[in-house]
Amino acid sequence: MTALVLTLLAADPDVGELLKKYDEIMGPQAFEAEASMTATREDGSSRTYAMKFLKKDQDKFRLWFSEPSAVKGQEMLRNGDNLWVYIPNLKRATRIANRDNFQGGDFNNADVLRVNYAADYDGKLVDSGDPNAWCVELKAKHKETSYDSIKLWLRKSDYQPLKGQYFGTSGQMIRSATFSDHKEFEKGFTRPARIVMQNELVKTRKSEMVTSRMTLKVDPPPQRFTQADLGK
């Protein structure tokens, strides 16, 4: 084996390193952010949701909706493997599942509330079809994951995600994503500001998530991630 071939082989990181980089970019240890999601339905109509996020550690996540008026005051909470949605009119929280659609759109709850691919998936490098990107093929470690398998393309120059394909238990691709508008939100921290999730089963459906602000300089108290704090 020539020295050139050995050098090329050595240039590819292992899958564990790639998943760690993806998690660091898409789900930093702690952050506060503001974003909007526009969900386009089968009939061509759309609805835009405005929200604020708060995350701490790998397993605590809280989200507040401010628009539209129909969902204003709703909250979502993840603590460990448990997810809830809080409805202000009912003044109570209801359990939800990772694979449920997020506000009826084409992201699911885990796409938004849980980014921990290193813990949830095993993977291998496969042909990317692009000399400037790696492609990782992922297989779920347990049935509670958001998808049964995923193909993920990451840019070689900086590990930024470029696109994804998401598959159900039948092996059929159910969604695809494009990651774009890579933006430096803080010095040294860059991630995609725009993600478009395309429904591959109903082509007229898609959802677009746009992050307008993100800061990692936060240290929220533990009580912010308890059911008792919802609605406050």
N, C-alpha and C positions, 0 to 999 in steps of 0.2 A: 504494500500500500504506500503510495507516494506521500511525501511531506505535505503537498498541497491538499490531498484528500483528507489527511489527518487534521489539517488546519480547519478545513471546512466543517468537518464533523464536530470538532471542538467548539466551533462558533455557535452551535445550537444549544441553548440552555435546556435543562430538563423541564418536564411539564410542571413539576411542583414549583419551580422558580417562576414560570410564566403565570401560573394561577395566583401565586402570591402577589406578583406585580399587578395583575388584573384587580384583585381584591383591594390593594392599596390605592389604586386609581379610582375605582368605582365605589368602594365602600371604606373610606378611611376610618381609622380608629374612633375619631370623634369629629363631628362637624355640625354646623348649622347652615341651612340653605333655604333659598326661596326658588320656586319653580312653577311652571304652568304645564298642564297637559291638555291638549286638544284631541278629543276622541271623535273620529268620523264614523258614522253608523252606516248600516247597509243601504239606507234610503238616501244617503248623501248629506243628511243633516249632521251637525257637529255641535259639540258643547265643550267649552273651555273651563278648566278647573284651576284655581290658584291655590297654592299651598305653601306651608312652611314645614321644614324638616328639622329634627334634632336627633343626633345619634351619639351614643357613647358605648365604647367597647364593641365586641363583635355581636352582641345579642340584645342590645337595647336600642329601640328606635321609636320615635313618636312623630306624628304628622298631624297638622291642623289645616283644615280647609277654610278659606275665606271667601271664595266665589266658586260657582254662582250662588244665588240666594238659597236655592233648594238644598244645598249641602253646607251652607255656612254654619260653623260651629261643630260640625262633625269632626271627629278625631280618629286616628288609628294608632294602635299601640302594639309593639312587639316586645316581649320580654322572654328571653330564651327561645323555646320552640313554640310559644303561645302567641297567637295574634287575636286582636279584638278590634271591632269598630264601635265607637261611642256615638250614639244618636242623642242629641241634646233634648229633643222633644220627649223622649222616653226616659231620659236621665239614667241610662244604663248601657253597659257594654255587652256586645254579642260576639261570640267566637266566630272567627273566619278561618279559611284554609289558605295555604300557600298558593294553590293552583287556581283559586277563585279569581275572576277578572277584577282588576283594580278599577273601581267606579264604572264597571260595565264596559271598559275600554279593552284594548288589546295587549296591554301589559297585564301580568298577573300580580297578585299581592307580593309574592316573593321577589319579583323583578324590582320592586320599589323598596320593600321593607327588609329584604335580606340579601346581602351580597357576601357570600362566603363559599366561593367555588372550591377553594382548597380543602374545605371540610366536607363539602357535599358531593364532589365528583372525583372520579379517577379519570386519567386521560393519557393520550399519546399524541405525538406529533405526526401529522399526515401532510401530504402534498398540498401546498396552499394555492398553487397556480399563480403565485405572485412572488418574484424574487425579493421583494421588499417587505414581505409579511410572513409570519409563522401562522400555521393553522393547527389548532388543538382540537382533537375530537374527545369529547367528555362523555362519561357514562355515570349515571347516578349511583351513589353508594347506598341509598335507602329510598323508600317509596314516598317519603315526605318532601322530596325535592320538588322544585317547580316544574322540571322537565325530566323526561327519561334519558335524553341525550342532547348534546349541544355540539355544534361546530363553531369555533370562535377564531376570528382572524385578528392578529395583533401586529402592529407595525414594528419592524425590527429596530428602527432607529431609536424608539423611546417607549416601546411596549404599549402604546395607546391602542385601544380597541378600535377596529374599523368596521366590522360587520359580524353578525351572528346568525346562525340557523338553529331553530329549536324544534325538537321532535317529541312526539308522544309515544306511548307504550307500543303502538302499532308500528312504529318506525316511520310514520308519515310526518313530513315537516308541517308544523301547525303555525309557526310564526317565523319571521325573519326580521333582522334589525340592521339599521345603518347608524353608525356613530360618526358625528361630524362636528364642525365648529369647535375644534380642540382649542381650549382657552386656558390661559394661566390665571386662575382665580386668586392665588396667592403666590408670592415669590417661591419658586421651586415646586409648585403644585399645579399641574395641568391635567385636565380631563375633558372629555367631550361635553360641550354645552347643549348639544342637541342629539336626541335619540329618536328615530322613527321606527316604530314597531308595526310591521305589516302583517295582517292576518292572511295566511296562505290558504285557508279554507274558504274564506269569503273575501274575495279580492277588493271589494268596495270598502272594507273596513281597515282602518289603521289608526294609530295613536301616536302623537308627537309630544315628547317631553322636552321642555326647554328650561335649563337651569340659568337663572339670572344672577344669582349671588351665592357664594359659598365661602365659608370661613372655617378653618380648622382650629382656630384659637378659642376653644370653648371647653368648659368643664362643668357640665350640668350636674346638679345633685341627684342622687339615686331616686328620690321620691318622684321625680319627673317621669319616671318610667314605671309607675304603679297604677293599678286601676283606680285607687282612691283619689288620684290626682286628676283623673279625666274630668273635663268640664270646668276646670279651674284655670 
